[in-house]
């Protein structure tokens, strides 16, 4: 079997570490697929063919092995899975010494194969679910019947409104291990991450939590009303903060959590996912990207607005500052203006935040007003300049 071939060498290495003897493995046709000597891999083993035909333990004494090509002294036993012979295990060494280990080693290798088989089956199911999700979330144009079929396979509600939450992971799933160890570690880690997310985000409206790929986990929610969506979003920041704290106990990588908009049907679920992804892309343009993002958060919208203002428009606004750019106080003036805006256009508040005298703030703001003709008391004009400067000085 292909799966048996893939793990045979890893089984040989693992078992050989616990036994005082070396082992080798063959497939169901007698060809060696696992052996301490790589040169034997792929060679035909006539003694193993004898075990396959006999379907029972066969002992090879030293004198007997010397008369056979590619055969070493020891005991060979058939390996079975689901009542089917899948290969042969050879324990290499004096038969009288290896015999006590034969039965136990046989069961151990069969157990390893069984676990690997079911793991591969589980991996296949996971890959299928990932492909179904990718179809639903990454395709703007979808076939209706296929969408319904995939929703049925994923056990998704197709009647209610839906929205997504996307957990974008750092690099801790991409660490390199020995291929076999990495596979086991990765699966354990993925399962742990899913459980951590469910622990925080599980609600009656959570339909699915699944990896979309190695870098993203997607949560799909249903909502029977807009109020249900708002109720969830009111708790989104606190729940996300809790998840980040929980993950930080185990991992050093940054994790980002974004929520997409509510859409009226599962056929538009890609729009919710795209919004969640767009939020992340916008945040990455900031000097200090936020880890929790949704348009339900006013602070997030304020921070992200400068990132979507047209570049030509930004340049037109900044052009008005040309007269003051060469002033040696330019940076201080800009910082004072930003502090003034962020203090609710309150001079005392700006002075306190900058640890300077309020008269210093007044002087700087007056200089900005005189040079650019901006009305420093006009909320709309100040908001316009503030949004442009925010991206530059954040």
Secondary structure, DSSP 8 states (H G I E B T S, - for coil): -HHHHHHHHHHHHHHHHHSSSEEEEE-TTSBEEEESSGGGTT-B-HHHHHHHHHTS-EEE-HHHHHTSTT--SEEEEEEEETTEEEEEEEEES-HHHHHHHHHHHHHHHHHHHHHHHHHHHHHHHHHHHHHHHHHHHH-SS--HHHHHHHHHHHT--SSSEEEEEEEE--STTS----HHHHHHHHHHHHHHHHHHHHHHH--TTEEEEEEEETTEEEEEEEESSHHHHHHHHHTHHHHHHHHHHHHHTT--S--EEEE---BSSGGGHHHHHHHHHHHHHHHTTSSS--SEE-TT-HHHHHHHHHHHS-HHHHHHHHHTTHHHHTSTTHHHHHHHHHHHHHTTS-HHHHHHHHTS-HHHHHHHHHHHHHHH---TT-HHHHHHHHHHHHHHH-
